[in-house]
Amino acid sequence: MSEIMNARMYAVAPEVEDAWRGLLERVTSEAGAELKYVPYPAPKPMEELWRRPDLGCVFMCGYPIALKLAPVVPIAAPIPRADWAEGRAVYRSDLIVRRDAPFARLEDTFGGRAGWTVAHSHSGFNAFRHHLLGFRTAERPALYREMVGDLVTARAILDGVRDGRIDVGPLDAYWHMLIRKHRPELTEGVRTLTSTEVAPMPAFVASASAPAELVESLKAAFVAASRRPWFEEFAEVLLLDGFADVDDADFATTLAWDREACAAGYEAPA
């Protein structure tokens, strides 16, 4: 069986997916791996992609990795070209509102309408829920008049805020960087009110049945990528500083945030 590669999570525009594909072809070539790039456009469910037995190098959110939603092995995670990343493979959620909204603080949105993507998403659910924990009290266990769930994608959060269907929502900060660079017209009407703490960045994964030598070769090739003469061409498009070797233990933070919320009786950011 031939393994596949895909970068759907951060393929925010055709030219961005082309850059991911080009970078992956370079990395896999240096690893001595013959993987096939298979497009997987939205709105196809990511869960079905992650459960394929032929994954060779596919983006997956760290929270479902930690939750073991699919039998995978983490390979490497991007290091975003952002000050807040501080050279680490981390990201955060930007809590966005309309540019013309009267909100100065997150607390100003309480009592309004918020949204989230899917319950297994870190940036679109788990991080937002964890951030809201600090604002809940016994007198005010529910912070919003309405919570619109299962919006599925970051683009739906962005469009929902722009269109006024929700007042605030969480946006993967790396995805936000990419869409702002490549489709600035989509972000003109929104602003970031605040951001969550950083957490482990989504990673490229392989199926648990992938040969161990393939995984190790890919890890080495990803880590070495930033030192290659071809890297900057892709890094400029993808806003990358490099990649970090990761394993299951790197995503423990996401489960700690989940346990904290559930222990507080806050299973959903409602």
C-alpha angles and dihedrals in degrees: 000000000000115000121231136217130208140167100194095138092066102023092112095162136010093260090050092052088049089055092049090049092049092048093047091050089054094046095046091046091054088048090054090240126139105211127163120227108229118188115227107183126194136294090038107111114258091215091068091051093049092051095055112118093220100064112141102161118354132149115251131174114250095233095062088043088057092042089053092231089157133019100256141141118222115234113175140333130216122253105220119225093240134117092233091058092060091202094306133119093251138117139181140204121260111214102217134197135175113286091236095046116119094232117124097168134024088250088064089066093056112114091032133089123289133177143207135192115225131336093243094054118104098197094038100041121358097049092045091049091049092049092051093052091081092059100049121101134179088256093048110032092152114056100185134054089222134011115200108206138185095039084146102202139056088234090060090053091049093047092044092056093043092050094045096243089124129022097214138008142167119259124189100249095219091049087047091054092051097047091046090053099043103028104025092162088070094057100040092096098050139065136192111253095186139327135233126242115281120265136179113304121242110266142211108255139188129210113272087243093058114115113269091229090057092053093048093047091051092048091054093046093050093049091049094046097092089059094056122100091233095054101083093058089062096033092060091056095040098039093234135154094187142283136287127214108244140183137185094282091062091070097055091107091069091056092046090055090048093051092048092053095045092048088055091052091250103125093153128028090248 
